[in-house]
Amino acid sequence: MNRLIVESYNNSSINRILDDIGKKYSIDTSKEKLSEDMEVQEVKFKYRTYSECIRILYKSVGYMKAV
């Protein structure tokens, strides 16, 4: 069963956000981390699946990666 993620972040990096989600929701986020981390001004996840969160994160910084 997929748990839905409900979180919001301000002035954080993608990798820090992924670390936080991984800790809180017991998800292995290592595959989605960026080798060159990017800053995110603001992002909110309201009852989103993990894959939706990844798409939202990548889109917010203009990064294209197949998920």
PLY file of the C-alpha trace (Angstrom):
ply
format ascii 1.0
element vertex 67
property float x
property float y
property float z
element edge 66
property int vertex1
property int vertex2
end_header
0.00 0.00 0.00
1.39 3.40 -0.98
1.36 5.99 1.75
0.37 9.47 0.74
2.84 12.23 1.49
1.69 15.44 3.16
4.60 17.87 3.58
5.71 21.37 2.65
9.22 22.76 2.23
10.67 26.24 1.82
14.19 27.15 0.69
15.51 23.61 0.71
17.34 21.40 -1.77
15.93 18.41 -3.58
18.28 16.00 -1.82
17.41 17.40 1.64
13.71 17.09 0.82
14.23 13.50 -0.32
16.18 12.71 2.87
13.34 14.09 4.98
10.66 12.17 3.07
12.77 9.00 3.28
13.07 9.29 7.06
9.44 10.17 7.71
7.85 7.67 5.32
10.48 4.86 5.33
11.19 5.18 1.60
14.52 4.50 -0.12
15.12 7.79 -1.92
18.71 7.11 -3.04
17.77 6.47 -6.69
16.08 9.85 -7.05
18.83 11.99 -5.51
20.64 14.36 -7.84
24.42 14.30 -8.27
24.25 18.08 -8.55
21.72 19.18 -5.94
19.27 21.98 -6.81
17.50 24.48 -4.57
13.70 24.62 -4.34
12.00 27.87 -3.26
8.74 26.27 -2.15
6.98 22.97 -2.69
3.87 21.48 -1.10
2.71 17.89 -1.26
-0.92 17.38 -0.29
-1.77 13.70 -0.24
0.60 12.77 -3.08
2.23 9.45 -3.88
6.01 9.30 -3.79
6.28 9.19 -7.59
4.05 12.28 -7.86
6.29 14.09 -5.37
9.38 13.26 -7.44
7.75 14.61 -10.61
6.69 17.80 -8.79
10.19 18.27 -7.34
11.98 17.77 -10.66
9.52 20.00 -12.51
9.92 22.77 -9.92
13.61 23.13 -10.84
13.28 22.34 -14.56
15.04 18.98 -14.25
13.93 16.22 -16.59
14.46 12.63 -15.50
12.25 9.65 -16.20
10.56 8.38 -13.03
0 1
1 2
2 3
3 4
4 5
5 6
6 7
7 8
8 9
9 10
10 11
11 12
12 13
13 14
14 15
15 16
16 17
17 18
18 19
19 20
20 21
21 22
22 23
23 24
24 25
25 26
26 27
27 28
28 29
29 30
30 31
31 32
32 33
33 34
34 35
35 36
36 37
37 38
38 39
39 40
40 41
41 42
42 43
43 44
44 45
45 46
46 47
47 48
48 49
49 50
50 51
51 52
52 53
53 54
54 55
55 56
56 57
57 58
58 59
59 60
60 61
61 62
62 63
63 64
64 65
65 66
